[in-house]
Amino acid sequence: MNLFSNSKFNKHFGVKHNKNILEENELCSWHSGVFEFRSKKLIILVNDYSHFLVVVDSALIDNEENQSLERIIVDGIGNTLVAEKIAIKVVENYLQKLLDINYAKSVSRKLTLKVTSFVKKINQYGNTDYSIARIVSEINNEIKSRKNFETTCHIMKKELYKIAGLKLKPRRAYRLNTSFLGFPGVWRKIVIPAYFNFKQLHTVLQILYDWDDCHLHNFEVFFSRWDSIVIESAVDDGYYFGMPSDYIEEQELLVDYLEEAFYVLYTYDYGCQWEHIISLFSIIDDYPFDYPICLSGKGIAPNEDDIGYYEDYDDEDYYDYDYEGDNEFLKDDINLSLKKIT
């Protein structure tokens, strides 16, 4: 393994550069540095191929416990990969290629600057209560492009599976638009795994609009103007239409409906009759996450048991509801909650 280091790193850890650079896959080469964060001396590692980020606490070096610099670097890379849910046997196969570290002087200004930029990015989290492990994961899972939703972590994962002789199964996902009928200033755009069921979609919608799942709901999937089916929760027991549906949301997968549907009508709270139009915007063939994400949105939804679309309000009262409001649409908080849905 080539480990490209700067003079600050060499001085701090007492290492010397070898004159020769090993000829090997960029995936087995890393650029390094040392920096201080929250009063700790940390080692930063950036993979030459994928730009995957690893941060290791230099205080872990303990010669008596055989925790050498080389050992904590390899262990740090392995632990970070495992934390990103990469199969242990895939990680172990990769780590075998890193056991012999060759310290060398960098010949890539671009990668040297990449290390510096990551240090600056990490320091931006200094006033948060995020652990360093969480900060690293946030950076590794940042979406580089909405066209293919590629992330540094996913690039690294695909290459590690490839050199292990394994095939990483692509994960299909849907990019959906949701609009709140009667509230034109309230909408969300999301990406959701195709293998999710309608119960999970309901949970996603509750998070998107900051509701507490206090009321009954259903989905009506329209294949044409006159052709539709109703998917409801097992607890609804036909409350809305007077008879139980043959389709239960816990059992019905999005992949079996959304690609053929014209649109989906989501109704929440039969008293207020809040209705949402859910439409498929695009299909993503290789989605890097196993959880949904909110891409964008606008407006704050009414609170539970607030005004309803079909309630008997006069126009003045009805449109007096400030659905755009002074409250901020908190996408980061929403995405933090969405990560817990799998």
N, C-alpha and C positions, 0 to 999 in steps of 0.2 A: 504493500500500500504506500503510495506517495502521500506524504503530509507536507504541504507547502506552508512554511511559517515565516513570519517576519522577525526582525531583529529584537523587537520587544518580547516576543514569545520566547525566542532563543535565550535571551538574557535572563528572563524570569525562571525558566526551567532548566537552564544550563545545557541546552542541546546544541549540536553543531550540524551544519548542512553537509550532506554528501554532495560530491560534485556531479554524480550521475543521477539522472531521473529515470525511474523504472518505466519501461514501455509496457503499459497495461491499459485496460479499459478505464475510461474516465470515471466510470461508476465506482472504481476502487481508488480514486484519488480525491483528496479533500484539501481545502484551504483552511487555515486556522488563524487564530488570534487570541489575545487575552485582554479582558476588560473588567472594569469594576462595576458592579450593579448591586445596589442595596448593601453596600459595605462588604461585598464578597468578591473575591477574585474568581472570575469564571473563564472557562475555555470555550471559545466559539468555533464550531466546525461547519463548513459549508461544502456540500458535495459538488464536485466539478461538473458532473453531468446534469443532475436534476436540480441543483441548488437547494436540496433538502437541508434543513437547519438542525443542528444538535448543539446543546449547551451543557457543559459539564462543570461541576464545582471542583476547582483545583484543590480544595481542602481535603478531598477524598484520597489524595496521594498519601500513602502510608507504607514506607519501605518495610517496616516490621511485619505488616500484614500482607506483604507482597502486592500492595496496591500501587504499582508503578504508574508513571505517566502513560505509558503505552497501554497498560491494563485498563485504566479508567477511561481512556479515549475509546477503546474498542467496546467496553461495557456500556459506555454512554451512548454510542451509536446503536448498539443492540437494544438497549432499554427504550430508546426513543422510537425505534421501529416497531417494537412489540406494543408500545403504548398506542400506536396508530392502527392496531388490530391487524398487523401483518403476521401471517402464520409463523409460529416459532421455528418450524423446520426450514422455512424459507430464509428467515433471519440467520439461523445457525449456519446455513450453507454459505451465506454472504460473509459472515464474520470470519469464516475459515480463510478467506482471501485477504483478510486485513491484519493477520497476526504479526507479520513482519513489517514494521513501519520504517520507511525510508524518508528521513527529513531532508527536504530540498528547498531551494530558493524558488519562489514563484516566477514564472515567465509570462504570466497572464495578468495584465493590469486590470482587465475587466473583472476577473474573479477576486482580485485583491480589493477592488472597490465594492464588490458585492458583500464581502465580509464587513467592511466599514458601514455600508448601508443597513445591514442587518443589526449591527450594534446600535445604530441610531434608532431603528425601529423598535428594538427591545426597550431602549431608554424611554420611549414614549409611553410605555406602560408603567413607568416608575411610580406614579401616584395612584395606581390601582392596587387592589388587594389580590391580583392574579398571582399565582405561583409561577415560577420560571417555567415549569413543565407546561402549564396552560398557555403561557405566552408563546412558547415555541410551537405548540400545536395550532394556535390561532394563526400564526404566520405561515406554517406549512400547509394549512388548509384554506388559505386565501384564494379566491377564484381569480385566475389570470384573465379569463375571457368568458363572456356569457355565450359565446358561440358554441363552445364545446365543454364549458365548465371544468376545464383542466385545472389541476392544482399541483403544486410541487410534490405533495405527498402522494398523489395518484401517479404521477410520472415515475417517482421512485419505486412505488409498489409494483407497477407493471414491469419495470426492468428487473427487479429482484425475482419476480416470478419467472421471467423469461430465462434468466441465467440458472435458475433452479430446475429448468425443464418442465415447468408447470404452466398451465394456461389459466389466466385470471378471467373468470366469467364476467362479461360485460353486464352492467346493471342498467336496465332501461328506466327512464323517468319521464315525467310529463311536466311541461311548463304550462301552468294554468293561469287564467285571468278570472278574478272573482269580482263581481259588482253587486252592490247593495241596492235593490230596487226601492225607489222612493227617497233615496239619499245619494244623489248623483256625485257628491263630493267624497264618497267613501268607497274605496276599492283597494284590492291587494293583487299582487302578482307573485306567484310562488312556483317552486319546483318540488315535486313529490315523487318518491319511488313508485314505479308502476305496480309493484307487488303489494303495495299497501291495500288494505280493505277500506270499505266505506266508513266503518267505525273509526278508523284512524284518520280518515279525511275529516270526519266530524270533529275529532279532537283538535286537528290542525286549525279548522275554522274557528273553534272556540278561542284558541290562543291568538289567532290573527285579529279577532275583534274584541279581545279582552273580556270574554264572558265566562261564566262559571258552570255551564252545563246544568242549569236549574230547570230547564223545560224540555218538553218532548220535541222531536224533530223528525224529518224524513228527507229522502232524496227522491226526486222524480227524474228519471233518465229519459230524455226525448230522443227518439231515433228519427222522427219526422214530426210534423205538426200534430198529427192525430195518433201517433204510435209511441206509447211510453209505458214504462213500468215504474212502480213505486218500491223503493228500498227503504226499509225502516228498521229501527232498533228492536231487538227481541223484547224489550220491556214495553214498547208502545202497544203491542197487541191489537193493532187495527184501530186505534183510537181516532185517527184523523179521517180515514175513509169509511169507518163503520165495520170493517171486516179486516182480518189479519192479511198481511201481504205474504206472497210466496217467496219474497226475497228479503233476507235478513242481512243487515249491513255487516255484521261480524263474519259472514260467510262469503260475501261478494267482493271480488278483487277489482280494483280500478282497471287493470289490464284487460279484463273481460268486457269492458263497456266503453271506456272513454274514447278509444280510437274509432268506434263506430257511431258514437252518440253525436247528435246535433248540438245539444247542450244539456246541462244538468241543472235542475232547479232545487236548491236547498232551502227548506222551510224550517225556521227555528222559532219556537214559542207560538203555539197555535192561537193564543189569545191576541198577541201583538201582530202575528202573521208577518214576521220578518222573512223576506224572501231574497235569495241571492241567485244570480245567474253565474254558473261555473262553465267556462268554455276552454277547450284545448287549444293552446297557441302553437305548441310545437312538441316534437318528440326528441328526447335526448337518448342516444343509443348507448353511451358509456358514461353514466353518471358516477362521480367519484365518492358520493356519500351514501350512507344507509339511513339517512334521516332527511326530512324536508327542509327547505330554506325559503325565507321570504326575500324576494328580490327588491321589491319596492311597494309603496302604498301611499295612500293619502286619506286624511280625515279620521276622526275618532267616532266609533260607533256609539249609539245610545247605550245607556246603562241597562242592566237587566230590569225588566218591568217598567221601562220608560215608555214613551209614546210608541204607537204602532201604526203601520201603514194603513190598515183598514179601520182604525178606530174613528169614532165620530168627533173629529176635531175640525174646527173651521180653518180656513186656509191660513189665517194670520197666526193662529196658535201653532198649527202644524209646521209651518216653515220658520217659526221662531226658534226651533231647535238648532243650536249652533253645532252642526255635525263636523265642521272643519275646526272650529274652536281654537282656544289658546293652547290646548294640550298638544304636545309634540308626538308625532308618530314614531314610536321607539322601536325601530327595526332591529337594533342590536339586542335589545331585551327579548323581543319576540323570537329571534333566532336562537338565543340561548335556551329558551323553553322548548323550541322545536327539536333541538338536538336530543332531547330526552325521549322523543317518540321513535320507537323502533319496532 
